[in-house]
Amino acid sequence: MPSILRLYRASTQYEVKEAVKRNLEMLKRNDKDGHPRHRLVQIMNAIEHPYDVPEIPQR
């Protein structure tokens, strides 16, 4: 699993392995909360289909 993963143009997930672990734990505690599930789907999609477009330019 990569340590850094671009989810989409304006979002990068750092420490991917720890983020997956944390979101799975939150999902197990409260499966009605949509945030952990949403983030896990974003990570899964980014791994399956890497984002390959330029980042937002810095000011």
C-alpha positions as CSV (number, residue, x, y, z in Angstrom):
1,M,0.0,0.0,0.0
2,P,1.4,3.4,-0.9
3,S,2.3,5.8,1.9
4,I,0.9,8.9,0.0
5,L,-2.1,8.7,-2.3
6,R,-3.7,11.4,-4.4
7,L,-7.5,10.9,-4.0
8,Y,-8.5,13.7,-6.4
9,R,-7.2,17.0,-7.6
10,A,-7.5,18.8,-4.3
11,S,-7.0,16.0,-1.8
12,T,-4.0,13.9,-0.9
13,Q,-4.1,11.1,1.8
14,Y,-0.9,10.8,3.8
15,E,-0.1,7.7,5.8
16,V,-2.6,5.6,3.8
17,K,-2.2,2.4,5.8
18,E,-2.9,4.2,9.1
19,A,-5.8,6.0,7.5
20,V,-7.4,2.8,6.4
21,K,-6.9,1.2,9.8
22,R,-8.4,4.3,11.6
23,N,-11.4,4.5,9.2
24,L,-12.1,0.7,9.6
25,E,-12.1,1.1,13.4
26,M,-14.4,4.0,13.2
27,L,-16.7,2.1,10.9
28,K,-16.8,-0.9,13.2
29,R,-17.8,1.4,16.2
30,N,-20.5,3.3,14.3
31,D,-21.6,1.9,11.0
32,K,-24.2,4.6,10.6
33,D,-21.5,7.3,10.2
34,G,-20.9,7.8,6.5
35,H,-17.5,9.6,6.7
36,P,-15.3,6.5,7.3
37,R,-17.1,4.6,4.6
38,H,-16.8,7.5,2.2
39,R,-13.1,7.9,2.8
40,L,-12.4,4.2,2.4
41,V,-14.2,4.3,-0.9
42,Q,-12.1,7.3,-2.0
43,I,-8.9,5.4,-1.1
44,M,-10.0,2.3,-2.8
45,N,-10.9,4.2,-6.0
46,A,-7.6,6.1,-5.9
47,I,-5.7,2.8,-5.7
48,E,-7.6,1.2,-8.5
49,H,-7.6,4.3,-10.7
50,P,-4.7,6.5,-9.9
51,Y,-5.3,10.3,-10.3
52,D,-3.1,11.4,-13.1
53,V,-4.0,15.1,-13.6
54,P,-1.9,18.1,-12.5
55,E,-2.3,19.4,-8.9
56,I,-3.9,22.7,-8.2
57,P,-1.3,25.3,-8.7
58,Q,0.2,27.0,-5.6
59,R,-0.1,30.7,-5.2
